[in-house]
Amino acid sequence: ERIVPVLPQQAGRPYNHRPDGGLLTPRTLELEREIIEVRYELARQYARLNHLNRVVVDPADAWIGLVSSGITYREVREALARLGLATDAQIAACGIRVLKMNMPMPFEPETVRAFAKGLSEVFVLEEKRPGLESLVKDALYNMVERPVVVGRFDERGAKLVPGHGALDADLLIPSLRARLEPRLRDRLAPGRPSGGEAFAATPLPVARKPFFCSGCPHNRSTEVPKGSLVGAGIGCHTMALLMDTQRVGDIGGLGCMGNEGIQWIGMSDFLERQHFFQNLGDGTYFHSGQLAIQASVAAGVNVTYKLLYNGAVAMTGGQHPEGQLPVSAVAAVLKSQGVAQILITTEDVERYADVLLPPGVEVWGRDRLIEAQERLAKVSGTTVLIHDQACAAESRRARKRGRVATPRQRVVINHRLCEGCGDCGRVSNCLSVEPVMTPFGRKTAIDQTSCNLDYSCLEGDCPSFMTVMLPASTKSSDPTAREGAESGSAKQPRRAFPMPPETFPLITRLVPEDDFAMRVTGIGGTGVVTVAQVLGTAAMLDGFHVRGLDQIGLSQKAGPVVSDLRLSRSAPTATSRIGEGQADLLLAFDQLVAASEKGLLTADRDRTTVVGSTSATPTGDMITHPEIAMPTAERLIKRIADATRSQAGFWADAAVITQDLFGSTTTANFFVVGMAVQAGC
């Protein structure tokens, strides 16, 4: 019933103006505050009338109340289940009342006060800072019989719940046991038996980290002149933070999206360095990053923005950058905004033969990237280097779908000449330039399955490198090409395979049939999440309740990827996560990830079987550092066997087998799934 008056704009009053042209007076401000309070009260009433915050377990003789919201509520229920209180009836029999806050804000105090009546203590479980806990304390402060409220700390000030990161059941179990055990010692499930404790994994000497795709433009565009100060950016080039500073420079901060380079405006007056490089993706540029360039121009600082124009928001799946303009238009916009100088580098200069560019904008080959940066660093003010090269993953997809022609040239290495020096890896920074062990020592090979035909490895000018041109009259053998796509009419002869057996041996099941938990470990970019999604969908169609949790983010190309899958016939599990020692199966697509602390966290010596591949895939660090060696398969198998069931491990070199069968290792992960089926896992 209240209407905020919009007063006519008054001359000579250049302050407190509303966006609609009216004037904010003390009275209108007061009315707007009242409207905000009315809206909050309406939200509280809505939550109360619709029981958004509800007591899900409510015994008459309750002595303690548990309060949580969101995903933390699910983790609380999982923790209670592992303490032996899986059902509402079991929780109620122990005198525990549970409040699920579906709408913690705006806070609705009446439900909390009704929930707390008759309790001697209330335990608030929430992530990070005690926001909900403080509101609960305020709501209960004036109660005559006020219960003790604990949360982040107990009543004596001792830490009770961690205040950083996500709260999972593993972290909540000790806190819940500490509050419940004094009264419920005989009702709670004991801790893990001595023979089934979580395996204490010592750190491995080699770790798998996210890395740029084979042929990725970032392999070139992130390289800077020696001793440069660089700002990391949002997107795949965030992975530069994990790489050798000799290549990517000294990282001077990571700004949030749209703020790339802004930190230099504040830093520049206090440092001896006179110049700053800032990485910036085209998706970020069209979203909000161009405002940062404008701010740098306005501030008059010496900064070079390295704008990677790859045509895709690659980190989150290859979406088209909204509002994208052609490179020529981007250069014109930057020029009009006052950028001092603009250079364009690309792997194919001929593309710009007929492109009209603003005056002074030059196009160089990508082999002159360092020279281009050195030149721009000497220019006073804000400069921009546009590196125009398509995303390698998107180019691969386009070839597979027949939208882009597949080059006929392939690169191979003559092992009799290769000395394994690693120079080709340092030059190209490419994951497909793999170290391989031979009877004559470490050599290098090109992984044709993952190769994206960038050819930057040839710039090492090594005599062991050879190029092979596929004849135009044969079907393309490019593993990235679309199946069935032909570059000519001739057909390759089919290989003769032995007939499969007519009968197969009966499978002896080694894992539970009704409630099953599986951790999948592998390498980013090889379809780990795809396998988990396929298995989860199949289980759903087969009548299981399915819970899954996929690790994504930071692209994780070449990095460790973990997917959890929980299946149940009776009822959905409380949480998607698998806790310590809770896995029935460890599906190891990559031994190194499976043997890591994260891989073995869910393993149990009495419960977990393991099925996996012994194929050794080099890490990104091994590509550029020949001195780093992969742990042997035997060592990794022993490490995993020490954490899992004895006599319940099944291994095969899936990459070698699938390469032999199909000419590509693309299907290696699903081959391991087949192994798990045949092993009864």
Sequence and secondary structure as in RCSB ss.txt:
>XXXX:A:sequence
ERIVPVLPQQAGRPYNHRPDGGLLTPRTLELEREIIEVRYELARQYARLNHLNRVVVDPADAWIGLVSSGITYRE
VREALARLGLATDAQIAACGIRVLKMNMPMPFEPETVRAFAKGLSEVFVLEEKRPGLESLVKDALYNMVERPVVV
GRFDERGAKLVPGHGALDADLLIPSLRARLEPRLRDRLAPGRPSGGEAFAATPLPVARKPFFCSGCPHNRSTEVP
KGSLVGAGIGCHTMALLMDTQRVGDIGGLGCMGNEGIQWIGMSDFLERQHFFQNLGDGTYFHSGQLAIQASVAAG
VNVTYKLLYNGAVAMTGGQHPEGQLPVSAVAAVLKSQGVAQILITTEDVERYADVLLPPGVEVWGRDRLIEAQER
LAKVSGTTVLIHDQACAAESRRARKRGRVATPRQRVVINHRLCEGCGDCGRVSNCLSVEPVMTPFGRKTAIDQTS
CNLDYSCLEGDCPSFMTVMLPASTKSSDPTAREGAESGSAKQPRRAFPMPPETFPLITRLVPEDDFAMRVTGIGG
TGVVTVAQVLGTAAMLDGFHVRGLDQIGLSQKAGPVVSDLRLSRSAPTATSRIGEGQADLLLAFDQLVAASEKGL
LTADRDRTTVVGSTSATPTGDMITHPEIAMPTAERLIKRIADATRSQAGFWADAAVITQDLFGSTTTANFFVVGM
AVQAGC
>XXXX:A:secstr
          TT  SSB TTS B  HHHHHHHHHHHHHHHHHHHHHHHHTTSEEEEE  TT  EEEEEEHHHHHH
HHHHHHHTT  SHHHHHHTTEEEEEES  SS  HHHHHHHHTT SEEEE  SSS HHHHHHHHHHTT TT  EEE
SSB TTS B S  SS   HHHHHHHHHHHHHHHHTTTS     GGG        SS       TT THHHHT   
TT EEEE SSGGGGGGGS HHHH EEEEE  TT TTHHHHHHGGG S   EEEEEEHHHIIIIIHHHHHHHHHHT
  EEEEEEE SSBGGGT B  TT   HHHHHHHHHHTT SEEEEEES GGGGTT    TT EEEEGGGHHHHHHH
HHTSSSEEEEEEE   HHHHHHHHHTTSS    EEEEE TTT     HHHHHH  TTEEEEEETTEEEEEE TTT
  S  GGGGG  TTEEEEE  TTSB   TTS TT BSSS            S        S SSEEEEEEEEETT
SSHHHHHHHHHHHHHHTT EEEEEE  SS  TTSEEEEEEEEESSS  S S   TT  SEEEESSHHHHTSHHHH
TT  TTT EEEEE      HHHHH TT     HHHHHHHHHTTS TT EEEE HHHHHHHHHSSSTTHHHHHHHH
HHHTT 
